[in-house]
Amino acid sequence: MRDDAYDVIVCGFGGAGACAAIEASDGGARVLLLERFDGGGATRKSGGVIYAGGGTDPQRAAGVEDSKEQMLAYLRAETSGAVSDEALRQFCEESPEQLRWLERLGLEFEPRVFEAKTTQPPDGYGLYYSVNERQNLLDAAPAPRGHVPTGRGMTGACSSRRSSAPSARAA
């Protein structure tokens, strides 16, 4: 066993784990990042799609009208009380800035909307209707809130090469 000291230990190198490790490191913490598999987590499985809205910069650049209030109304109806109103409100309020933070890290989003519902838009599209925004109009105006980083194919997936590092094993 190593006797190194860490301020923060992050388990899982998907999108959330990567963001947590970056924030902790930027805040001066000594970070240990652990990953059991090849990395990517649910972010990898979902093709790198980032659900954001309420007037993100890519939405505005693509001519999409969205508001935090419309996003909140949609998510309230879609989640049917499974997520607290406080959590939904905070997510909607912070959504545009969270996407800007990712852009400052180097992610780019093509301001082009793929209009059809799909699980992953074709290359060249940075926005799409990722869930039921159009099918369940409810009391909220639909808006494309699936943000896909610029790249080829499912941009959240790691390359097809496998790591040559041995798997971590519990002691």
C-alpha beads as a LAMMPS data file, in Angstrom:
LAMMPS data file: protein, C-alpha beads

171 atoms
170 bonds

1 atom types
1 bond types

-500.0 500.0 xlo xhi
-500.0 500.0 ylo yhi
-500.0 500.0 zlo zhi

Masses

1 110.0

Atoms # bond

1 1 1 0.000 0.000 0.000
2 1 1 1.248 3.481 -0.832
3 1 1 1.545 6.082 1.878
4 1 1 0.963 9.074 -0.429
5 1 1 -1.486 11.610 0.901
6 1 1 -4.263 12.995 -1.275
7 1 1 -6.756 15.706 -0.538
8 1 1 -9.328 14.250 -2.936
9 1 1 -9.817 10.773 -4.352
10 1 1 -12.089 10.546 -7.385
11 1 1 -13.440 7.120 -8.308
12 1 1 -14.412 6.904 -11.966
13 1 1 -13.016 8.743 -14.965
14 1 1 -16.234 9.575 -16.781
15 1 1 -17.384 13.119 -17.419
16 1 1 -18.370 13.748 -13.792
17 1 1 -15.160 12.247 -12.410
18 1 1 -13.005 14.215 -14.833
19 1 1 -14.790 17.461 -13.933
20 1 1 -14.459 16.754 -10.203
21 1 1 -10.741 16.017 -10.568
22 1 1 -10.129 19.182 -12.621
23 1 1 -12.022 21.396 -10.169
24 1 1 -10.243 19.906 -7.168
25 1 1 -6.830 20.223 -8.825
26 1 1 -7.529 23.782 -9.960
27 1 1 -8.443 24.536 -6.338
28 1 1 -5.020 23.370 -5.208
29 1 1 -5.931 19.882 -4.015
30 1 1 -3.708 16.895 -4.555
31 1 1 -5.939 14.519 -6.516
32 1 1 -5.874 10.774 -7.072
33 1 1 -8.116 9.573 -9.889
34 1 1 -9.039 5.884 -9.944
35 1 1 -10.684 4.069 -12.852
36 1 1 -11.591 0.391 -12.976
37 1 1 -12.111 0.132 -16.729
38 1 1 -10.943 2.100 -19.779
39 1 1 -12.535 5.349 -18.636
40 1 1 -15.437 7.311 -19.892
41 1 1 -18.239 5.893 -17.737
42 1 1 -21.823 6.813 -18.658
43 1 1 -20.468 9.795 -20.617
44 1 1 -18.696 7.376 -22.931
45 1 1 -21.809 5.222 -23.294
46 1 1 -23.943 8.249 -24.165
47 1 1 -21.560 9.454 -26.852
48 1 1 -20.380 12.463 -24.894
49 1 1 -23.774 14.156 -24.985
50 1 1 -24.132 16.978 -22.488
51 1 1 -27.680 17.941 -21.560
52 1 1 -27.708 21.700 -21.085
53 1 1 -30.012 24.546 -21.913
54 1 1 -31.628 27.699 -20.720
55 1 1 -29.823 29.799 -23.291
56 1 1 -26.372 28.287 -23.756
57 1 1 -23.955 30.035 -26.103
58 1 1 -24.252 27.266 -28.755
59 1 1 -28.056 27.504 -28.571
60 1 1 -27.977 31.259 -29.093
61 1 1 -25.416 30.981 -31.914
62 1 1 -27.716 28.482 -33.655
63 1 1 -30.708 30.795 -33.275
64 1 1 -32.397 28.595 -30.654
65 1 1 -34.645 30.369 -28.189
66 1 1 -34.550 28.695 -24.797
67 1 1 -34.882 29.935 -21.251
68 1 1 -34.093 28.578 -17.827
69 1 1 -37.817 28.781 -17.025
70 1 1 -38.800 26.668 -20.062
71 1 1 -36.087 24.138 -19.311
72 1 1 -37.257 23.946 -15.684
73 1 1 -40.895 23.496 -16.722
74 1 1 -39.921 20.670 -19.070
75 1 1 -37.716 18.894 -16.521
76 1 1 -40.335 19.218 -13.765
77 1 1 -42.901 17.511 -15.972
78 1 1 -40.484 14.909 -17.332
79 1 1 -39.102 13.861 -13.933
80 1 1 -42.536 13.785 -12.228
81 1 1 -41.144 14.654 -8.801
82 1 1 -38.274 12.132 -8.885
83 1 1 -35.809 15.032 -8.609
84 1 1 -36.292 17.824 -6.104
85 1 1 -37.429 21.168 -7.389
86 1 1 -34.393 22.759 -5.746
87 1 1 -31.998 20.454 -7.653
88 1 1 -33.809 21.022 -10.958
89 1 1 -33.819 24.780 -10.473
90 1 1 -30.096 24.844 -9.641
91 1 1 -29.303 22.658 -12.678
92 1 1 -31.251 24.965 -14.991
93 1 1 -29.773 28.145 -13.494
94 1 1 -26.186 26.899 -13.737
95 1 1 -26.479 25.062 -17.055
96 1 1 -25.186 27.829 -19.385
97 1 1 -22.164 28.560 -17.184
98 1 1 -21.348 24.870 -16.800
99 1 1 -21.201 24.558 -20.587
100 1 1 -18.969 27.666 -20.785
101 1 1 -16.617 26.022 -18.268
102 1 1 -16.310 23.000 -20.578
103 1 1 -15.676 25.332 -23.514
104 1 1 -12.886 27.047 -21.577
105 1 1 -11.350 23.582 -21.169
106 1 1 -11.340 23.206 -24.956
107 1 1 -14.627 21.539 -25.897
108 1 1 -16.334 23.029 -28.937
109 1 1 -19.968 22.720 -29.964
110 1 1 -21.003 23.299 -33.558
111 1 1 -23.946 25.756 -33.481
112 1 1 -25.971 23.610 -35.862
113 1 1 -29.238 21.872 -34.880
114 1 1 -30.185 18.367 -35.989
115 1 1 -33.980 18.562 -36.055
116 1 1 -34.953 14.874 -35.880
117 1 1 -35.112 12.951 -32.600
118 1 1 -32.159 10.595 -32.392
119 1 1 -29.802 9.062 -29.885
120 1 1 -26.784 10.628 -31.615
121 1 1 -26.827 13.229 -34.384
122 1 1 -24.604 12.888 -37.448
123 1 1 -21.177 14.497 -37.472
124 1 1 -21.298 18.266 -37.891
125 1 1 -24.249 18.881 -35.569
126 1 1 -23.651 20.228 -32.071
127 1 1 -27.271 20.430 -30.883
128 1 1 -30.241 18.099 -31.044
129 1 1 -33.428 17.056 -29.291
130 1 1 -31.939 14.395 -27.041
131 1 1 -35.016 13.389 -25.071
132 1 1 -38.749 14.008 -25.325
133 1 1 -38.803 17.784 -25.651
134 1 1 -40.921 17.618 -28.811
135 1 1 -43.049 14.583 -27.969
136 1 1 -44.145 15.838 -24.547
137 1 1 -44.805 19.493 -25.196
138 1 1 -46.448 19.778 -21.793
139 1 1 -46.354 23.407 -20.685
140 1 1 -42.814 24.007 -21.927
141 1 1 -41.619 25.166 -25.327
142 1 1 -39.361 22.512 -26.876
143 1 1 -35.687 23.305 -27.406
144 1 1 -32.699 21.218 -28.514
145 1 1 -30.693 20.707 -25.333
146 1 1 -28.449 17.803 -26.289
147 1 1 -24.980 19.321 -26.793
148 1 1 -22.439 17.167 -28.635
149 1 1 -18.768 18.161 -28.630
150 1 1 -17.230 18.650 -32.055
151 1 1 -15.529 15.534 -33.341
152 1 1 -16.173 12.431 -35.385
153 1 1 -18.707 9.796 -34.344
154 1 1 -19.642 9.374 -30.719
155 1 1 -17.321 11.984 -29.288
156 1 1 -17.576 10.736 -25.708
157 1 1 -16.160 7.337 -26.585
158 1 1 -12.495 6.665 -26.013
159 1 1 -10.438 5.506 -28.950
160 1 1 -10.684 1.838 -29.875
161 1 1 -7.190 1.045 -28.664
162 1 1 -7.018 -0.723 -25.337
163 1 1 -4.792 0.411 -22.535
164 1 1 -1.762 -1.798 -21.954
165 1 1 -1.813 -0.975 -18.247
166 1 1 -2.772 -3.880 -15.989
167 1 1 -6.159 -3.743 -14.296
168 1 1 -6.216 -2.434 -10.742
169 1 1 -6.979 -5.160 -8.216
170 1 1 -8.209 -4.843 -4.661
171 1 1 -5.556 -5.683 -2.102

Bonds

1 1 1 2
2 1 2 3
3 1 3 4
4 1 4 5
5 1 5 6
6 1 6 7
7 1 7 8
8 1 8 9
9 1 9 10
10 1 10 11
11 1 11 12
12 1 12 13
13 1 13 14
14 1 14 15
15 1 15 16
16 1 16 17
17 1 17 18
18 1 18 19
19 1 19 20
20 1 20 21
21 1 21 22
22 1 22 23
23 1 23 24
24 1 24 25
25 1 25 26
26 1 26 27
27 1 27 28
28 1 28 29
29 1 29 30
30 1 30 31
31 1 31 32
32 1 32 33
33 1 33 34
34 1 34 35
35 1 35 36
36 1 36 37
37 1 37 38
38 1 38 39
39 1 39 40
40 1 40 41
41 1 41 42
42 1 42 43
43 1 43 44
44 1 44 45
45 1 45 46
46 1 46 47
47 1 47 48
48 1 48 49
49 1 49 50
50 1 50 51
51 1 51 52
52 1 52 53
53 1 53 54
54 1 54 55
55 1 55 56
56 1 56 57
57 1 57 58
58 1 58 59
59 1 59 60
60 1 60 61
61 1 61 62
62 1 62 63
63 1 63 64
64 1 64 65
65 1 65 66
66 1 66 67
67 1 67 68
68 1 68 69
69 1 69 70
70 1 70 71
71 1 71 72
72 1 72 73
73 1 73 74
74 1 74 75
75 1 75 76
76 1 76 77
77 1 77 78
78 1 78 79
79 1 79 80
80 1 80 81
81 1 81 82
82 1 82 83
83 1 83 84
84 1 84 85
85 1 85 86
86 1 86 87
87 1 87 88
88 1 88 89
89 1 89 90
90 1 90 91
91 1 91 92
92 1 92 93
93 1 93 94
94 1 94 95
95 1 95 96
96 1 96 97
97 1 97 98
98 1 98 99
99 1 99 100
100 1 100 101
101 1 101 102
102 1 102 103
103 1 103 104
104 1 104 105
105 1 105 106
106 1 106 107
107 1 107 108
108 1 108 109
109 1 109 110
110 1 110 111
111 1 111 112
112 1 112 113
113 1 113 114
114 1 114 115
115 1 115 116
116 1 116 117
117 1 117 118
118 1 118 119
119 1 119 120
120 1 120 121
121 1 121 122
122 1 122 123
123 1 123 124
124 1 124 125
125 1 125 126
126 1 126 127
127 1 127 128
128 1 128 129
129 1 129 130
130 1 130 131
131 1 131 132
132 1 132 133
133 1 133 134
134 1 134 135
135 1 135 136
136 1 136 137
137 1 137 138
138 1 138 139
139 1 139 140
140 1 140 141
141 1 141 142
142 1 142 143
143 1 143 144
144 1 144 145
145 1 145 146
146 1 146 147
147 1 147 148
148 1 148 149
149 1 149 150
150 1 150 151
151 1 151 152
152 1 152 153
153 1 153 154
154 1 154 155
155 1 155 156
156 1 156 157
157 1 157 158
158 1 158 159
159 1 159 160
160 1 160 161
161 1 161 162
162 1 162 163
163 1 163 164
164 1 164 165
165 1 165 166
166 1 166 167
167 1 167 168
168 1 168 169
169 1 169 170
170 1 170 171
